[in-house]
Amino acid sequence: MEAGRPGLPIRLHVGLQLLKHMYALSDRDVLDRWVENPYWQHFCGEVIFQHRLPMDETSMMRFRHRIGENGACELLKMSIGYRE
């Protein structure tokens, strides 16, 4: 039995979600800009400039649904170094 395709790196998922919310972009727009921007790619963990989309919009949506609203808040807190 095969387990299927390996998952994408968590840094990529989290980085794309943060960029999406920082710049108030749609899933498609953040992916399109990611392809054009080496700084965004590096932020998301890439070492070599990529010329193709890292995933499709549905993958971004599924990740957001998996982590839920509480998970998204925790990611934001971690990204800004918030401590309670």
mmCIF file of the N, C-alpha and C atoms, coordinates in Angstrom:
data_MODEL
# 
_entry.id   MODEL 
# 
loop_
_atom_site.group_PDB 
_atom_site.id 
_atom_site.type_symbol 
_atom_site.label_atom_id 
_atom_site.label_alt_id 
_atom_site.label_comp_id 
_atom_site.label_asym_id 
_atom_site.label_entity_id 
_atom_site.label_seq_id 
_atom_site.pdbx_PDB_ins_code 
_atom_site.Cartn_x 
_atom_site.Cartn_y 
_atom_site.Cartn_z 
_atom_site.occupancy 
_atom_site.B_iso_or_equiv 
_atom_site.pdbx_formal_charge 
_atom_site.auth_seq_id 
_atom_site.auth_comp_id 
_atom_site.auth_asym_id 
_atom_site.auth_atom_id 
_atom_site.pdbx_PDB_model_num 
ATOM 1   N N  . MET A 1 1  ? 0.839  -1.177 0.000   1.00 0.00 ? 1  MET A N  1 
ATOM 2   C CA . MET A 1 1  ? 0.000  0.000  0.000   1.00 0.00 ? 1  MET A CA 1 
ATOM 3   C C  . MET A 1 1  ? 0.887  1.245  0.000   1.00 0.00 ? 1  MET A C  1 
ATOM 4   N N  . GLU A 1 2  ? 0.594  2.178  -0.878  1.00 0.00 ? 2  GLU A N  1 
ATOM 5   C CA . GLU A 1 2  ? 1.367  3.409  -0.963  1.00 0.00 ? 2  GLU A CA 1 
ATOM 6   C C  . GLU A 1 2  ? 0.693  4.499  -0.141  1.00 0.00 ? 2  GLU A C  1 
ATOM 7   N N  . ALA A 1 3  ? 1.531  5.358  0.444   1.00 0.00 ? 3  ALA A N  1 
ATOM 8   C CA . ALA A 1 3  ? 1.017  6.428  1.291   1.00 0.00 ? 3  ALA A CA 1 
ATOM 9   C C  . ALA A 1 3  ? 0.637  7.664  0.484   1.00 0.00 ? 3  ALA A C  1 
ATOM 10  N N  . GLY A 1 4  ? 0.951  7.705  -0.791  1.00 0.00 ? 4  GLY A N  1 
ATOM 11  C CA . GLY A 1 4  ? 0.640  8.873  -1.609  1.00 0.00 ? 4  GLY A CA 1 
ATOM 12  C C  . GLY A 1 4  ? 1.810  9.836  -1.686  1.00 0.00 ? 4  GLY A C  1 
ATOM 13  N N  . ARG A 1 5  ? 1.550  10.958 -2.280  1.00 0.00 ? 5  ARG A N  1 
ATOM 14  C CA . ARG A 1 5  ? 2.593  11.967 -2.466  1.00 0.00 ? 5  ARG A CA 1 
ATOM 15  C C  . ARG A 1 5  ? 2.978  12.573 -1.118  1.00 0.00 ? 5  ARG A C  1 
ATOM 16  N N  . PRO A 1 6  ? 4.277  12.815 -0.901  1.00 0.00 ? 6  PRO A N  1 
ATOM 17  C CA . PRO A 1 6  ? 4.692  13.441 0.356   1.00 0.00 ? 6  PRO A CA 1 
ATOM 18  C C  . PRO A 1 6  ? 4.104  14.844 0.495   1.00 0.00 ? 6  PRO A C  1 
ATOM 19  N N  . GLY A 1 7  ? 3.857  15.250 1.709   1.00 0.00 ? 7  GLY A N  1 
ATOM 20  C CA . GLY A 1 7  ? 3.317  16.587 1.956   1.00 0.00 ? 7  GLY A CA 1 
ATOM 21  C C  . GLY A 1 7  ? 4.330  17.673 1.663   1.00 0.00 ? 7  GLY A C  1 
ATOM 22  N N  . LEU A 1 8  ? 3.836  18.867 1.442   1.00 0.00 ? 8  LEU A N  1 
ATOM 23  C CA . LEU A 1 8  ? 4.700  20.023 1.220   1.00 0.00 ? 8  LEU A CA 1 
ATOM 24  C C  . LEU A 1 8  ? 5.228  20.525 2.563   1.00 0.00 ? 8  LEU A C  1 
ATOM 25  N N  . PRO A 1 9  ? 6.375  21.188 2.550   1.00 0.00 ? 9  PRO A N  1 
ATOM 26  C CA . PRO A 1 9  ? 6.967  21.661 3.812   1.00 0.00 ? 9  PRO A CA 1 
ATOM 27  C C  . PRO A 1 9  ? 6.037  22.619 4.573   1.00 0.00 ? 9  PRO A C  1 
ATOM 28  N N  . ILE A 1 10 ? 6.023  22.476 5.879   1.00 0.00 ? 10 ILE A N  1 
ATOM 29  C CA . ILE A 1 10 ? 5.183  23.326 6.725   1.00 0.00 ? 10 ILE A CA 1 
ATOM 30  C C  . ILE A 1 10 ? 5.603  24.787 6.594   1.00 0.00 ? 10 ILE A C  1 
ATOM 31  N N  . ARG A 1 11 ? 6.908  25.040 6.406   1.00 0.00 ? 11 ARG A N  1 
ATOM 32  C CA . ARG A 1 11 ? 7.382  26.422 6.257   1.00 0.00 ? 11 ARG A CA 1 
ATOM 33  C C  . ARG A 1 11 ? 6.753  27.074 5.028   1.00 0.00 ? 11 ARG A C  1 
ATOM 34  N N  . LEU A 1 12 ? 6.587  26.324 3.962   1.00 0.00 ? 12 LEU A N  1 
ATOM 35  C CA . LEU A 1 12 ? 5.949  26.842 2.761   1.00 0.00 ? 12 LEU A CA 1 
ATOM 36  C C  . LEU A 1 12 ? 4.493  27.191 3.047   1.00 0.00 ? 12 LEU A C  1 
ATOM 37  N N  . HIS A 1 13 ? 3.765  26.286 3.664   1.00 0.00 ? 13 HIS A N  1 
ATOM 38  C CA . HIS A 1 13 ? 2.357  26.537 3.989   1.00 0.00 ? 13 HIS A CA 1 
ATOM 39  C C  . HIS A 1 13 ? 2.201  27.760 4.893   1.00 0.00 ? 13 HIS A C  1 
ATOM 40  N N  . VAL A 1 14 ? 2.980  27.803 5.952   1.00 0.00 ? 14 VAL A N  1 
ATOM 41  C CA . VAL A 1 14 ? 2.866  28.900 6.917   1.00 0.00 ? 14 VAL A CA 1 
ATOM 42  C C  . VAL A 1 14 ? 3.292  30.214 6.269   1.00 0.00 ? 14 VAL A C  1 
ATOM 43  N N  . GLY A 1 15 ? 4.390  30.191 5.533   1.00 0.00 ? 15 GLY A N  1 
ATOM 44  C CA . GLY A 1 15 ? 4.871  31.404 4.870   1.00 0.00 ? 15 GLY A CA 1 
ATOM 45  C C  . GLY A 1 15 ? 3.846  31.977 3.912   1.00 0.00 ? 15 GLY A C  1 
ATOM 46  N N  . LEU A 1 16 ? 3.224  31.120 3.113   1.00 0.00 ? 16 LEU A N  1 
ATOM 47  C CA . LEU A 1 16 ? 2.213  31.594 2.173   1.00 0.00 ? 16 LEU A CA 1 
ATOM 48  C C  . LEU A 1 16 ? 0.999  32.173 2.898   1.00 0.00 ? 16 LEU A C  1 
ATOM 49  N N  . GLN A 1 17 ? 0.587  31.539 4.002   1.00 0.00 ? 17 GLN A N  1 
ATOM 50  C CA . GLN A 1 17 ? -0.548 32.066 4.761   1.00 0.00 ? 17 GLN A CA 1 
ATOM 51  C C  . GLN A 1 17 ? -0.214 33.441 5.358   1.00 0.00 ? 17 GLN A C  1 
ATOM 52  N N  . LEU A 1 18 ? 0.997  33.584 5.885   1.00 0.00 ? 18 LEU A N  1 
ATOM 53  C CA . LEU A 1 18 ? 1.387  34.879 6.455   1.00 0.00 ? 18 LEU A CA 1 
ATOM 54  C C  . LEU A 1 18 ? 1.437  35.961 5.381   1.00 0.00 ? 18 LEU A C  1 
ATOM 55  N N  . LEU A 1 19 ? 2.041  35.656 4.230   1.00 0.00 ? 19 LEU A N  1 
ATOM 56  C CA . LEU A 1 19 ? 2.106  36.628 3.139   1.00 0.00 ? 19 LEU A CA 1 
ATOM 57  C C  . LEU A 1 19 ? 0.702  36.998 2.655   1.00 0.00 ? 19 LEU A C  1 
ATOM 58  N N  . LYS A 1 20 ? -0.166 36.012 2.568   1.00 0.00 ? 20 LYS A N  1 
ATOM 59  C CA . LYS A 1 20 ? -1.548 36.247 2.136   1.00 0.00 ? 20 LYS A CA 1 
ATOM 60  C C  . LYS A 1 20 ? -2.223 37.274 3.041   1.00 0.00 ? 20 LYS A C  1 
ATOM 61  N N  . HIS A 1 21 ? -2.069 37.110 4.343   1.00 0.00 ? 21 HIS A N  1 
ATOM 62  C CA . HIS A 1 21 ? -2.739 38.001 5.288   1.00 0.00 ? 21 HIS A CA 1 
ATOM 63  C C  . HIS A 1 21 ? -2.020 39.338 5.433   1.00 0.00 ? 21 HIS A C  1 
ATOM 64  N N  . MET A 1 22 ? -0.703 39.353 5.315   1.00 0.00 ? 22 MET A N  1 
ATOM 65  C CA . MET A 1 22 ? 0.040  40.612 5.410   1.00 0.00 ? 22 MET A CA 1 
ATOM 66  C C  . MET A 1 22 ? -0.318 41.560 4.277   1.00 0.00 ? 22 MET A C  1 
ATOM 67  N N  . TYR A 1 23 ? -0.537 41.009 3.094   1.00 0.00 ? 23 TYR A N  1 
ATOM 68  C CA . TYR A 1 23 ? -0.805 41.834 1.913   1.00 0.00 ? 23 TYR A CA 1 
ATOM 69  C C  . TYR A 1 23 ? -2.263 41.783 1.460   1.00 0.00 ? 23 TYR A C  1 
ATOM 70  N N  . ALA A 1 24 ? -3.126 41.154 2.239   1.00 0.00 ? 24 ALA A N  1 
ATOM 71  C CA . ALA A 1 24 ? -4.564 41.058 1.940   1.00 0.00 ? 24 ALA A CA 1 
ATOM 72  C C  . ALA A 1 24 ? -4.807 40.561 0.515   1.00 0.00 ? 24 ALA A C  1 
ATOM 73  N N  . LEU A 1 25 ? -4.229 39.396 0.191   1.00 0.00 ? 25 LEU A N  1 
ATOM 74  C CA . LEU A 1 25 ? -4.333 38.813 -1.142  1.00 0.00 ? 25 LEU A CA 1 
ATOM 75  C C  . LEU A 1 25 ? -5.231 37.582 -1.129  1.00 0.00 ? 25 LEU A C  1 
ATOM 76  N N  . SER A 1 26 ? -5.727 37.248 -2.282  1.00 0.00 ? 26 SER A N  1 
ATOM 77  C CA . SER A 1 26 ? -6.434 35.977 -2.433  1.00 0.00 ? 26 SER A CA 1 
ATOM 78  C C  . SER A 1 26 ? -5.392 34.859 -2.505  1.00 0.00 ? 26 SER A C  1 
ATOM 79  N N  . ASP A 1 27 ? -5.851 33.631 -2.379  1.00 0.00 ? 27 ASP A N  1 
ATOM 80  C CA . ASP A 1 27 ? -4.928 32.496 -2.498  1.00 0.00 ? 27 ASP A CA 1 
ATOM 81  C C  . ASP A 1 27 ? -4.211 32.531 -3.839  1.00 0.00 ? 27 ASP A C  1 
ATOM 82  N N  . ARG A 1 28 ? -4.968 32.754 -4.911  1.00 0.00 ? 28 ARG A N  1 
ATOM 83  C CA . ARG A 1 28 ? -4.379 32.761 -6.256  1.00 0.00 ? 28 ARG A CA 1 
ATOM 84  C C  . ARG A 1 28 ? -3.355 33.888 -6.403  1.00 0.00 ? 28 ARG A C  1 
ATOM 85  N N  . ASP A 1 29 ? -3.676 35.068 -5.884  1.00 0.00 ? 29 ASP A N  1 
ATOM 86  C CA . ASP A 1 29 ? -2.757 36.200 -6.003  1.00 0.00 ? 29 ASP A CA 1 
ATOM 87  C C  . ASP A 1 29 ? -1.462 35.969 -5.245  1.00 0.00 ? 29 ASP A C  1 
ATOM 88  N N  . VAL A 1 30 ? -1.536 35.399 -4.043  1.00 0.00 ? 30 VAL A N  1 
ATOM 89  C CA . VAL A 1 30 ? -0.308 35.162 -3.292  1.00 0.00 ? 30 VAL A CA 1 
ATOM 90  C C  . VAL A 1 30 ? 0.564  34.130 -4.005  1.00 0.00 ? 30 VAL A C  1 
ATOM 91  N N  . LEU A 1 31 ? -0.048 33.125 -4.605  1.00 0.00 ? 31 LEU A N  1 
ATOM 92  C CA . LEU A 1 31 ? 0.725  32.127 -5.348  1.00 0.00 ? 31 LEU A CA 1 
ATOM 93  C C  . LEU A 1 31 ? 1.373  32.730 -6.590  1.00 0.00 ? 31 LEU A C  1 
ATOM 94  N N  . ASP A 1 32 ? 0.628  33.569 -7.310  1.00 0.00 ? 32 ASP A N  1 
ATOM 95  C CA . ASP A 1 32 ? 1.188  34.220 -8.501  1.00 0.00 ? 32 ASP A CA 1 
ATOM 96  C C  . ASP A 1 32 ? 2.350  35.135 -8.141  1.00 0.00 ? 32 ASP A C  1 
ATOM 97  N N  . ARG A 1 33 ? 2.216  35.881 -7.062  1.00 0.00 ? 33 ARG A N  1 
ATOM 98  C CA . ARG A 1 33 ? 3.308  36.771 -6.641  1.00 0.00 ? 33 ARG A CA 1 
ATOM 99  C C  . ARG A 1 33 ? 4.505  35.975 -6.129  1.00 0.00 ? 33 ARG A C  1 
ATOM 100 N N  . TRP A 1 34 ? 4.252  34.857 -5.495  1.00 0.00 ? 34 TRP A N  1 
ATOM 101 C CA . TRP A 1 34 ? 5.338  34.011 -4.984  1.00 0.00 ? 34 TRP A CA 1 
ATOM 102 C C  . TRP A 1 34 ? 6.250  33.580 -6.133  1.00 0.00 ? 34 TRP A C  1 
ATOM 103 N N  . VAL A 1 35 ? 5.663  33.223 -7.267  1.00 0.00 ? 35 VAL A N  1 
ATOM 104 C CA . VAL A 1 35 ? 6.445  32.773 -8.425  1.00 0.00 ? 35 VAL A CA 1 
ATOM 105 C C  . VAL A 1 35 ? 7.357  33.890 -8.931  1.00 0.00 ? 35 VAL A C  1 
ATOM 106 N N  . GLU A 1 36 ? 6.934  35.136 -8.806  1.00 0.00 ? 36 GLU A N  1 
ATOM 107 C CA . GLU A 1 36 ? 7.692  36.270 -9.332  1.00 0.00 ? 36 GLU A CA 1 
ATOM 108 C C  . GLU A 1 36 ? 8.681  36.865 -8.341  1.00 0.00 ? 36 GLU A C  1 
ATOM 109 N N  . ASN A 1 37 ? 8.623  36.469 -7.080  1.00 0.00 ? 37 ASN A N  1 
ATOM 110 C CA . ASN A 1 37 ? 9.367  37.174 -6.041  1.00 0.00 ? 37 ASN A CA 1 
ATOM 111 C C  . ASN A 1 37 ? 10.356 36.251 -5.322  1.00 0.00 ? 37 ASN A C  1 
ATOM 112 N N  . PRO A 1 38 ? 11.658 36.411 -5.587  1.00 0.00 ? 38 PRO A N  1 
ATOM 113 C CA . PRO A 1 38 ? 12.649 35.554 -4.925  1.00 0.00 ? 38 PRO A CA 1 
ATOM 114 C C  . PRO A 1 38 ? 12.701 35.759 -3.406  1.00 0.00 ? 38 PRO A C  1 
ATOM 115 N N  . TYR A 1 39 ? 12.360 36.948 -2.931  1.00 0.00 ? 39 TYR A N  1 
ATOM 116 C CA . TYR A 1 39 ? 12.358 37.202 -1.493  1.00 0.00 ? 39 TYR A CA 1 
ATOM 117 C C  . TYR A 1 39 ? 11.253 36.407 -0.804  1.00 0.00 ? 39 TYR A C  1 
ATOM 118 N N  . TRP A 1 40 ? 10.088 36.363 -1.422  1.00 0.00 ? 40 TRP A N  1 
ATOM 119 C CA . TRP A 1 40 ? 8.988  35.578 -0.868  1.00 0.00 ? 40 TRP A CA 1 
ATOM 120 C C  . TRP A 1 40 ? 9.336  34.101 -0.881  1.00 0.00 ? 40 TRP A C  1 
ATOM 121 N N  . GLN A 1 41 ? 9.979  33.651 -1.944  1.00 0.00 ? 41 GLN A N  1 
ATOM 122 C CA . GLN A 1 41 ? 10.359 32.239 -2.027  1.00 0.00 ? 41 GLN A CA 1 
ATOM 123 C C  . GLN A 1 41 ? 11.354 31.896 -0.926  1.00 0.00 ? 41 GLN A C  1 
ATOM 124 N N  . HIS A 1 42 ? 12.324 32.762 -0.710  1.00 0.00 ? 42 HIS A N  1 
ATOM 125 C CA . HIS A 1 42 ? 13.306 32.523 0.353   1.00 0.00 ? 42 HIS A CA 1 
ATOM 126 C C  . HIS A 1 42 ? 12.618 32.517 1.725   1.00 0.00 ? 42 HIS A C  1 
ATOM 127 N N  . PHE A 1 43 ? 11.704 33.446 1.944   1.00 0.00 ? 43 PHE A N  1 
ATOM 128 C CA . PHE A 1 43 ? 10.931 33.518 3.188   1.00 0.00 ? 43 PHE A CA 1 
ATOM 129 C C  . PHE A 1 43 ? 10.197 32.206 3.456   1.00 0.00 ? 43 PHE A C  1 
ATOM 130 N N  . CYS A 1 44 ? 9.753  31.561 2.385   1.00 0.00 ? 44 CYS A N  1 
ATOM 131 C CA . CYS A 1 44 ? 9.002  30.307 2.500   1.00 0.00 ? 44 CYS A CA 1 
ATOM 132 C C  . CYS A 1 44 ? 9.898  29.072 2.466   1.00 0.00 ? 44 CYS A C  1 
ATOM 133 N N  . GLY A 1 45 ? 11.229 29.268 2.479   1.00 0.00 ? 45 GLY A N  1 
ATOM 134 C CA . GLY A 1 45 ? 12.137 28.139 2.604   1.00 0.00 ? 45 GLY A CA 1 
ATOM 135 C C  . GLY A 1 45 ? 12.810 27.659 1.341   1.00 0.00 ? 45 GLY A C  1 
ATOM 136 N N  . GLU A 1 46 ? 12.548 28.295 0.205   1.00 0.00 ? 46 GLU A N  1 
ATOM 137 C CA . GLU A 1 46 ? 13.206 27.865 -1.028  1.00 0.00 ? 46 GLU A CA 1 
ATOM 138 C C  . GLU A 1 46 ? 14.663 28.314 -1.032  1.00 0.00 ? 46 GLU A C  1 
ATOM 139 N N  . VAL A 1 47 ? 15.518 27.499 -1.624  1.00 0.00 ? 47 VAL A N  1 
ATOM 140 C CA . VAL A 1 47 ? 16.941 27.815 -1.746  1.00 0.00 ? 47 VAL A CA 1 
ATOM 141 C C  . VAL A 1 47 ? 17.268 28.235 -3.172  1.00 0.00 ? 47 VAL A C  1 
ATOM 142 N N  . ILE A 1 48 ? 16.556 27.660 -4.129  1.00 0.00 ? 48 ILE A N  1 
ATOM 143 C CA . ILE A 1 48 ? 16.748 27.947 -5.540  1.00 0.00 ? 48 ILE A CA 1 
ATOM 144 C C  . ILE A 1 48 ? 15.475 28.575 -6.078  1.00 0.00 ? 48 ILE A C  1 
ATOM 145 N N  . PHE A 1 49 ? 15.614 29.637 -6.885  1.00 0.00 ? 49 PHE A N  1 
ATOM 146 C CA . PHE A 1 49 ? 14.448 30.326 -7.446  1.00 0.00 ? 49 PHE A CA 1 
ATOM 147 C C  . PHE A 1 49 ? 13.611 29.364 -8.269  1.00 0.00 ? 49 PHE A C  1 
ATOM 148 N N  . GLN A 1 50 ? 12.320 29.333 -7.972  1.00 0.00 ? 50 GLN A N  1 
ATOM 149 C CA . GLN A 1 50 ? 11.377 28.442 -8.653  1.00 0.00 ? 50 GLN A CA 1 
ATOM 150 C C  . GLN A 1 50 ? 10.573 29.222 -9.679  1.00 0.00 ? 50 GLN A C  1 
ATOM 151 N N  . HIS A 1 51 ? 10.236 28.568 -10.784 1.00 0.00 ? 51 HIS A N  1 
ATOM 152 C CA . HIS A 1 51 ? 9.492  29.218 -11.858 1.00 0.00 ? 51 HIS A CA 1 
ATOM 153 C C  . HIS A 1 51 ? 8.080  28.663 -12.000 1.00 0.00 ? 51 HIS A C  1 
ATOM 154 N N  . ARG A 1 52 ? 7.658  27.838 -11.052 1.00 0.00 ? 52 ARG A N  1 
ATOM 155 C CA . ARG A 1 52 ? 6.317  27.270 -11.124 1.00 0.00 ? 52 ARG A CA 1 
ATOM 156 C C  . ARG A 1 52 ? 5.650  27.396 -9.759  1.00 0.00 ? 52 ARG A C  1 
ATOM 157 N N  . LEU A 1 53 ? 4.334  27.311 -9.768  1.00 0.00 ? 53 LEU A N  1 
ATOM 158 C CA . LEU A 1 53 ? 3.578  27.420 -8.521  1.00 0.00 ? 53 LEU A CA 1 
ATOM 159 C C  . LEU A 1 53 ? 3.959  26.298 -7.564  1.00 0.00 ? 53 LEU A C  1 
ATOM 160 N N  . PRO A 1 54 ? 4.070  26.589 -6.279  1.00 0.00 ? 54 PRO A N  1 
ATOM 161 C CA . PRO A 1 54 ? 4.426  25.548 -5.313  1.00 0.00 ? 54 PRO A CA 1 
ATOM 162 C C  . PRO A 1 54 ? 3.257  24.616 -4.984  1.00 0.00 ? 54 PRO A C  1 
ATOM 163 N N  . MET A 1 55 ? 2.028  25.100 -5.204  1.00 0.00 ? 55 MET A N  1 
ATOM 164 C CA . MET A 1 55 ? 0.803  24.338 -4.907  1.00 0.00 ? 55 MET A CA 1 
ATOM 165 C C  . MET A 1 55 ? -0.346 25.057 -5.588  1.00 0.00 ? 55 MET A C  1 
ATOM 166 N N  . ASP A 1 56 ? -1.536 24.517 -5.467  1.00 0.00 ? 56 ASP A N  1 
ATOM 167 C CA . ASP A 1 56 ? -2.701 25.216 -6.009  1.00 0.00 ? 56 ASP A CA 1 
ATOM 168 C C  . ASP A 1 56 ? -3.509 25.829 -4.864  1.00 0.00 ? 56 ASP A C  1 
ATOM 169 N N  . GLU A 1 57 ? -4.499 26.614 -5.235  1.00 0.00 ? 57 GLU A N  1 
ATOM 170 C CA . GLU A 1 57 ? -5.294 27.321 -4.224  1.00 0.00 ? 57 GLU A CA 1 
ATOM 171 C C  . GLU A 1 57 ? -6.003 26.377 -3.272  1.00 0.00 ? 57 GLU A C  1 
ATOM 172 N N  . THR A 1 58 ? -6.424 25.228 -3.767  1.00 0.00 ? 58 THR A N  1 
ATOM 173 C CA . THR A 1 58 ? -7.150 24.302 -2.894  1.00 0.00 ? 58 THR A CA 1 
ATOM 174 C C  . THR A 1 58 ? -6.255 23.754 -1.787  1.00 0.00 ? 58 THR A C  1 
ATOM 175 N N  . SER A 1 59 ? -4.959 23.612 -2.061  1.00 0.00 ? 59 SER A N  1 
ATOM 176 C CA . SER A 1 59 ? -4.028 23.161 -1.013  1.00 0.00 ? 59 SER A CA 1 
ATOM 177 C C  . SER A 1 59 ? -3.921 24.200 0.086   1.00 0.00 ? 59 SER A C  1 
ATOM 178 N N  . MET A 1 60 ? -3.895 25.477 -0.296  1.00 0.00 ? 60 MET A N  1 
ATOM 179 C CA . MET A 1 60 ? -3.854 26.541 0.706   1.00 0.00 ? 60 MET A CA 1 
ATOM 180 C C  . MET A 1 60 ? -5.128 26.526 1.545   1.00 0.00 ? 60 MET A C  1 
ATOM 181 N N  . MET A 1 61 ? -6.260 26.344 0.879   1.00 0.00 ? 61 MET A N  1 
ATOM 182 C CA . MET A 1 61 ? -7.540 26.322 1.581   1.00 0.00 ? 61 MET A CA 1 
ATOM 183 C C  . MET A 1 61 ? -7.616 25.130 2.544   1.00 0.00 ? 61 MET A C  1 
ATOM 184 N N  . ARG A 1 62 ? -7.181 23.962 2.091   1.00 0.00 ? 62 ARG A N  1 
ATOM 185 C CA . ARG A 1 62 ? -7.217 22.776 2.953   1.00 0.00 ? 62 ARG A CA 1 
ATOM 186 C C  . ARG A 1 62 ? -6.317 22.962 4.175   1.00 0.00 ? 62 ARG A C  1 
ATOM 187 N N  . PHE A 1 63 ? -5.141 23.569 4.004   1.00 0.00 ? 63 PHE A N  1 
ATOM 188 C CA . PHE A 1 63 ? -4.252 23.826 5.136   1.00 0.00 ? 63 PHE A CA 1 
ATOM 189 C C  . PHE A 1 63 ? -4.937 24.752 6.147   1.00 0.00 ? 63 PHE A C  1 
ATOM 190 N N  . ARG A 1 64 ? -5.562 25.821 5.647   1.00 0.00 ? 64 ARG A N  1 
ATOM 191 C CA . ARG A 1 64 ? -6.267 26.752 6.527   1.00 0.00 ? 64 ARG A CA 1 
ATOM 192 C C  . ARG A 1 64 ? -7.376 26.048 7.300   1.00 0.00 ? 64 ARG A C  1 
ATOM 193 N N  . HIS A 1 65 ? -8.098 25.166 6.644   1.00 0.00 ? 65 HIS A N  1 
ATOM 194 C CA . HIS A 1 65 ? -9.172 24.421 7.315   1.00 0.00 ? 65 HIS A CA 1 
ATOM 195 C C  . HIS A 1 65 ? -8.602 23.453 8.344   1.00 0.00 ? 65 HIS A C  1 
ATOM 196 N N  . ARG A 1 66 ? -7.454 22.858 8.049   1.00 0.00 ? 66 ARG A N  1 
ATOM 197 C CA . ARG A 1 66 ? -6.849 21.911 9.002   1.00 0.00 ? 66 ARG A CA 1 
ATOM 198 C C  . ARG A 1 66 ? -6.404 22.607 10.276  1.00 0.00 ? 66 ARG A C  1 
ATOM 199 N N  . ILE A 1 67 ? -5.803 23.793 10.143  1.00 0.00 ? 67 ILE A N  1 
ATOM 200 C CA . ILE A 1 67 ? -5.308 24.467 11.356  1.00 0.00 ? 67 ILE A CA 1 
ATOM 201 C C  . ILE A 1 67 ? -6.413 25.228 12.076  1.00 0.00 ? 67 ILE A C  1 
ATOM 202 N N  . GLY A 1 68 ? -7.457 25.604 11.368  1.00 0.00 ? 68 GLY A N  1 
ATOM 203 C CA . GLY A 1 68 ? -8.576 26.319 11.974  1.00 0.00 ? 68 GLY A CA 1 
ATOM 204 C C  . GLY A 1 68 ? -8.223 27.744 12.371  1.00 0.00 ? 68 GLY A C  1 
ATOM 205 N N  . GLU A 1 69 ? -9.207 28.445 12.880  1.00 0.00 ? 69 GLU A N  1 
ATOM 206 C CA . GLU A 1 69 ? -9.006 29.846 13.270  1.00 0.00 ? 69 GLU A CA 1 
ATOM 207 C C  . GLU A 1 69 ? -8.031 29.970 14.435  1.00 0.00 ? 69 GLU A C  1 
ATOM 208 N N  . ASN A 1 70 ? -8.117 29.052 15.404  1.00 0.00 ? 70 ASN A N  1 
ATOM 209 C CA . ASN A 1 70 ? -7.193 29.089 16.547  1.00 0.00 ? 70 ASN A CA 1 
ATOM 210 C C  . ASN A 1 70 ? -5.758 28.855 16.101  1.00 0.00 ? 70 ASN A C  1 
ATOM 211 N N  . GLY A 1 71 ? -5.572 27.926 15.172  1.00 0.00 ? 71 GLY A N  1 
ATOM 212 C CA . GLY A 1 71 ? -4.235 27.665 14.647  1.00 0.00 ? 71 GLY A CA 1 
ATOM 213 C C  . GLY A 1 71 ? -3.674 28.858 13.903  1.00 0.00 ? 71 GLY A C  1 
ATOM 214 N N  . ALA A 1 72 ? -4.528 29.546 13.139  1.00 0.00 ? 72 ALA A N  1 
ATOM 215 C CA . ALA A 1 72 ? -4.092 30.739 12.415  1.00 0.00 ? 72 ALA A CA 1 
ATOM 216 C C  . ALA A 1 72 ? -3.672 31.837 13.388  1.00 0.00 ? 72 ALA A C  1 
ATOM 217 N N  . CYS A 1 73 ? -4.418 31.994 14.479  1.00 0.00 ? 73 CYS A N  1 
ATOM 218 C CA . CYS A 1 73 ? -4.051 32.982 15.504  1.00 0.00 ? 73 CYS A CA 1 
ATOM 219 C C  . CYS A 1 73 ? -2.714 32.623 16.152  1.00 0.00 ? 73 CYS A C  1 
ATOM 220 N N  . GLU A 1 74 ? -2.499 31.345 16.415  1.00 0.00 ? 74 GLU A N  1 
ATOM 221 C CA . GLU A 1 74 ? -1.229 30.913 17.003  1.00 0.00 ? 74 GLU A CA 1 
ATOM 222 C C  . GLU A 1 74 ? -0.056 31.179 16.053  1.00 0.00 ? 74 GLU A C  1 
ATOM 223 N N  . LEU A 1 75 ? -0.262 30.936 14.764  1.00 0.00 ? 75 LEU A N  1 
ATOM 224 C CA . LEU A 1 75 ? 0.797  31.230 13.780  1.00 0.00 ? 75 LEU A CA 1 
ATOM 225 C C  . LEU A 1 75 ? 1.141  32.707 13.789  1.00 0.00 ? 75 LEU A C  1 
ATOM 226 N N  . LEU A 1 76 ? 0.124  33.558 13.831  1.00 0.00 ? 76 LEU A N  1 
ATOM 227 C CA . LEU A 1 76 ? 0.360  34.990 13.865  1.00 0.00 ? 76 LEU A CA 1 
ATOM 228 C C  . LEU A 1 76 ? 1.121  35.385 15.127  1.00 0.00 ? 76 LEU A C  1 
ATOM 229 N N  . LYS A 1 77 ? 0.707  34.845 16.264  1.00 0.00 ? 77 LYS A N  1 
ATOM 230 C CA . LYS A 1 77 ? 1.405  35.146 17.519  1.00 0.00 ? 77 LYS A CA 1 
ATOM 231 C C  . LYS A 1 77 ? 2.877  34.735 17.450  1.00 0.00 ? 77 LYS A C  1 
ATOM 232 N N  . MET A 1 78 ? 3.136  33.551 16.908  1.00 0.00 ? 78 MET A N  1 
ATOM 233 C CA . MET A 1 78 ? 4.518  33.089 16.798  1.00 0.00 ? 78 MET A CA 1 
ATOM 234 C C  . MET A 1 78 ? 5.325  33.963 15.848  1.00 0.00 ? 78 MET A C  1 
ATOM 235 N N  . SER A 1 79 ? 4.698  34.435 14.784  1.00 0.00 ? 79 SER A N  1 
ATOM 236 C CA . SER A 1 79 ? 5.432  35.221 13.793  1.00 0.00 ? 79 SER A CA 1 
ATOM 237 C C  . SER A 1 79 ? 5.826  36.590 14.321  1.00 0.00 ? 79 SER A C  1 
ATOM 238 N N  . ILE A 1 80 ? 5.055  37.137 15.266  1.00 0.00 ? 80 ILE A N  1 
ATOM 239 C CA . ILE A 1 80 ? 5.393  38.451 15.804  1.00 0.00 ? 80 ILE A CA 1 
ATOM 240 C C  . ILE A 1 80 ? 6.029  38.367 17.187  1.00 0.00 ? 80 ILE A C  1 
ATOM 241 N N  . GLY A 1 81 ? 6.243  37.146 17.668  1.00 0.00 ? 81 GLY A N  1 
ATOM 242 C CA . GLY A 1 81 ? 6.904  36.964 18.952  1.00 0.00 ? 81 GLY A CA 1 
ATOM 243 C C  . GLY A 1 81 ? 6.043  37.350 20.136  1.00 0.00 ? 81 GLY A C  1 
ATOM 244 N N  . TYR A 1 82 ? 4.743  37.230 20.016  1.00 0.00 ? 82 TYR A N  1 
ATOM 245 C CA . TYR A 1 82 ? 3.810  37.567 21.076  1.00 0.00 ? 82 TYR A CA 1 
ATOM 246 C C  . TYR A 1 82 ? 3.915  36.563 22.211  1.00 0.00 ? 82 TYR A C  1 
ATOM 247 N N  . ARG A 1 83 ? 3.997  37.067 23.433  1.00 0.00 ? 83 ARG A N  1 
ATOM 248 C CA . ARG A 1 83 ? 4.038  36.201 24.617  1.00 0.00 ? 83 ARG A CA 1 
ATOM 249 C C  . ARG A 1 83 ? 2.950  36.668 25.590  1.00 0.00 ? 83 ARG A C  1 
ATOM 250 N N  . GLU A 1 84 ? 2.216  35.706 26.109  1.00 0.00 ? 84 GLU A N  1 
ATOM 251 C CA . GLU A 1 84 ? 1.159  36.035 27.076  1.00 0.00 ? 84 GLU A CA 1 
ATOM 252 C C  . GLU A 1 84 ? 1.702  36.062 28.477  1.00 0.00 ? 84 GLU A C  1 
# 
